[in-house]
């Protein structure tokens, strides 16, 4: 039997692809950096330049059943909002190349999704400015906190997905019932205390396993509303 295909774009550690591999998918990871420790079939590609033809060439002409996009957060981070965005209160006008690149990458994710309307997809980005972009399909948006998945960081995270997956109940700041590491702005704890972007972007294993286990379609014919 031919295995269904799963792609993880901006894959970093490849944890989401690993979770799908364990439930029987043939998985492919795409990133601009080569990571020999990633066990899946890995391709070092510029996502902005990738084409539908190139994806089908990788899969031997099989459409992906699942695609996951760990969209870079550099231009959308709340911590750097004043650096990359202007225009006044809640205007969110990009004023740097970093912000413009972030917009281009997010739109490319939606373009790739539109190529495969029968595909289950997810777009992940730490909660920030991306949710304010008018082109994002916010009717597919839900927010989780990684401490709800046994991570030491709270890390509120946005997930846009057409899957039937529903994330765990969100935690709140100063929740005495949660053991997540307190990380006031400017401190060296939580996500901001991790040294590199690679470590900051790693998903909790239970988050990946939960999303993979809920592999399902929502309204396949509808695709992405833009």
C-alpha positions as CSV (number, residue, x, y, z in Angstrom):
1,X,0.0,0.0,0.0
2,X,1.3,3.5,-0.9
3,X,1.8,5.7,2.1
4,X,0.1,9.1,2.3
5,X,2.5,12.0,2.0
6,X,3.2,14.7,4.6
7,X,5.3,17.9,4.1
8,X,6.7,20.0,6.9
9,X,7.9,23.4,5.6
10,X,10.2,25.6,7.6
11,X,10.8,22.4,9.4
12,X,13.7,23.1,11.8
13,X,13.9,20.0,14.0
14,X,11.3,18.2,11.9
15,X,9.3,17.1,15.0
16,X,5.9,17.5,13.3
17,X,7.0,15.3,10.4
18,X,8.4,12.7,12.8
19,X,5.0,12.5,14.5
20,X,3.3,11.8,11.1
21,X,6.1,9.3,10.2
22,X,5.2,7.3,13.3
23,X,1.6,6.9,12.2
24,X,2.5,5.7,8.7
25,X,3.1,8.7,6.6
26,X,5.9,9.2,4.1
27,X,7.3,12.5,5.3
28,X,9.4,15.3,3.7
29,X,10.9,18.3,5.4
30,X,11.8,21.6,3.6
31,X,13.9,24.3,5.1
32,X,16.6,26.7,4.0
33,X,19.1,25.0,6.3
34,X,20.5,21.5,6.0
35,X,20.1,19.5,9.2
36,X,21.7,16.1,9.0
37,X,20.1,15.1,12.4
38,X,16.6,15.2,10.8
39,X,15.6,11.6,10.0
40,X,13.0,12.4,7.3
41,X,13.7,13.0,3.7
42,X,15.0,16.6,3.8
43,X,15.3,19.3,1.1
44,X,17.2,22.5,1.5
45,X,15.0,24.8,-0.6
46,X,13.9,28.5,-0.7
47,X,10.2,28.1,0.1
48,X,9.5,31.4,-1.7
49,X,10.7,29.9,-5.0
50,X,9.2,26.4,-4.6
51,X,6.6,25.4,-7.3
52,X,3.8,22.9,-7.4
53,X,5.7,21.0,-10.0
54,X,8.8,20.8,-7.7
55,X,6.7,19.4,-4.9
56,X,5.1,16.7,-7.1
57,X,8.6,15.9,-8.5
58,X,9.7,15.2,-4.9
59,X,6.7,13.0,-4.2
60,X,6.7,11.1,-7.5
61,X,3.5,12.9,-8.5
62,X,1.6,12.2,-5.3
63,X,-0.4,15.1,-3.8
64,X,0.4,15.7,-0.1
65,X,-2.3,14.6,2.3
66,X,-1.0,16.8,5.0
67,X,1.2,20.0,5.0
68,X,2.5,21.9,8.0
69,X,4.1,25.3,7.9
70,X,6.2,26.6,10.8
71,X,6.2,30.1,9.4
72,X,9.2,32.2,10.6
73,X,8.2,34.6,13.4
74,X,11.0,37.1,13.2
75,X,8.9,39.9,11.5
76,X,5.7,39.1,13.5
77,X,7.0,39.0,17.1
78,X,5.3,41.1,19.7
79,X,8.8,41.9,21.2
80,X,9.9,43.6,17.9
81,X,6.5,45.1,17.0
82,X,7.8,48.7,17.3
83,X,10.8,47.9,15.1
84,X,9.0,46.2,12.1
85,X,5.6,47.8,12.1
86,X,4.3,51.4,12.0
87,X,1.3,53.4,10.9
88,X,-0.2,54.1,14.3
89,X,-2.4,52.3,16.7
90,X,-3.3,48.8,15.3
91,X,-2.4,49.9,11.7
92,X,0.3,47.2,11.3
93,X,2.0,48.8,8.4
94,X,5.3,46.9,7.5
95,X,8.2,49.3,7.7
96,X,11.2,46.9,7.4
97,X,12.4,44.3,5.0
98,X,12.0,41.7,7.7
99,X,8.3,42.5,8.0
100,X,7.8,42.4,4.3
101,X,9.6,39.1,4.0
102,X,7.4,37.7,6.8
103,X,4.3,38.7,4.8
104,X,5.7,37.2,1.6
105,X,6.4,33.9,3.4
106,X,3.0,33.7,4.9
107,X,1.3,34.4,1.6
108,X,3.4,31.7,0.0
109,X,2.1,29.2,2.5
110,X,-1.4,30.1,1.5
111,X,-0.4,29.8,-2.2
112,X,1.0,26.3,-1.6
113,X,-2.1,25.3,0.3
114,X,-4.3,26.4,-2.7
115,X,-2.4,24.0,-5.0
116,X,-3.7,21.0,-3.1
117,X,-7.4,21.7,-2.1
118,X,-7.9,18.2,-0.7
119,X,-5.0,18.5,1.8
120,X,-5.1,18.9,5.6
121,X,-2.9,21.8,6.5
122,X,-1.6,23.7,9.5
123,X,0.2,27.1,9.8
124,X,1.9,27.8,13.1
125,X,3.3,31.1,14.4
126,X,3.9,32.4,17.9
127,X,1.0,34.7,18.8
128,X,1.8,38.1,17.3
129,X,1.2,40.3,14.3
130,X,0.5,37.5,11.8
131,X,-3.0,37.1,13.2
132,X,-3.6,40.8,12.4
133,X,-2.9,40.4,8.7
134,X,-6.1,40.7,6.6
135,X,-5.1,37.9,4.2
136,X,-4.9,35.3,7.0
137,X,-7.9,32.8,7.2
138,X,-8.7,33.6,10.8
139,X,-11.9,31.5,10.6
140,X,-9.4,28.6,10.9
141,X,-7.4,30.1,13.8
142,X,-7.0,28.8,17.3
143,X,-4.4,29.6,20.0
144,X,-2.6,27.2,22.3
145,X,0.0,27.6,25.0
146,X,2.9,25.2,25.0
147,X,2.9,24.7,28.8
148,X,-0.4,22.9,28.2
149,X,1.8,20.3,26.4
150,X,4.3,19.8,29.2
151,X,6.7,22.5,28.0
152,X,8.5,24.7,30.6
153,X,7.5,27.7,28.4
154,X,4.1,29.2,28.3
155,X,4.6,30.4,24.7
156,X,1.2,31.4,23.3
157,X,1.1,30.0,19.8
158,X,-1.4,30.6,16.9
159,X,-2.4,27.6,14.7
160,X,-4.5,28.0,11.5
161,X,-5.7,24.6,10.4
162,X,-8.6,22.9,8.5
163,X,-8.0,19.8,10.6
164,X,-10.6,18.7,13.2
165,X,-7.8,19.0,15.8
166,X,-8.8,21.2,18.8
167,X,-5.9,22.4,21.0
168,X,-5.8,22.0,24.7
169,X,-7.1,24.7,27.1
170,X,-4.9,27.7,27.1
171,X,-2.9,28.7,30.1
172,X,-2.9,32.3,31.4
173,X,-0.2,34.6,32.8
174,X,0.5,34.2,36.5
175,X,-1.4,31.0,36.6
176,X,-0.5,29.5,40.0
177,X,-1.8,26.1,39.0
178,X,0.7,25.8,36.1
179,X,4.4,25.2,36.5
180,X,5.5,27.1,33.4
181,X,8.6,29.2,33.8
182,X,7.8,32.9,34.5
183,X,9.3,35.1,31.8
184,X,8.6,38.8,32.2
185,X,9.6,40.9,29.1
186,X,13.4,41.3,29.0
187,X,14.2,38.4,31.3
188,X,16.4,35.4,30.5
189,X,13.7,32.8,31.1
190,X,11.1,31.2,28.9
191,X,11.4,31.3,25.1
192,X,13.4,34.6,25.2
193,X,16.0,32.8,27.4
194,X,16.8,30.3,24.8
195,X,19.9,31.2,22.8
196,X,19.1,30.3,19.2
197,X,16.1,30.5,16.9
198,X,16.3,26.7,16.4
199,X,15.8,25.9,20.1
200,X,13.1,28.6,20.4
201,X,11.1,27.1,17.6
202,X,11.1,23.4,18.8
203,X,7.6,22.1,19.4
204,X,6.6,20.0,22.4
205,X,6.5,16.3,21.4
206,X,3.0,15.9,22.8
207,X,1.7,18.8,20.7
208,X,3.0,17.1,17.5
209,X,1.6,13.7,18.5
210,X,-1.8,15.2,19.3
211,X,-2.0,17.1,16.0
212,X,-0.9,14.0,14.0
213,X,-3.4,11.8,15.8
214,X,-6.3,14.1,14.7
215,X,-5.5,13.7,11.0
216,X,-8.9,14.6,9.4
217,X,-10.4,16.9,6.8
218,X,-12.6,19.9,7.2
219,X,-14.6,20.8,4.1
220,X,-12.1,19.6,1.5
221,X,-13.9,21.3,-1.3
222,X,-13.7,24.7,0.4
223,X,-9.9,25.1,0.5
224,X,-8.5,28.4,1.7
225,X,-10.6,31.5,1.8
226,X,-8.5,34.5,0.9
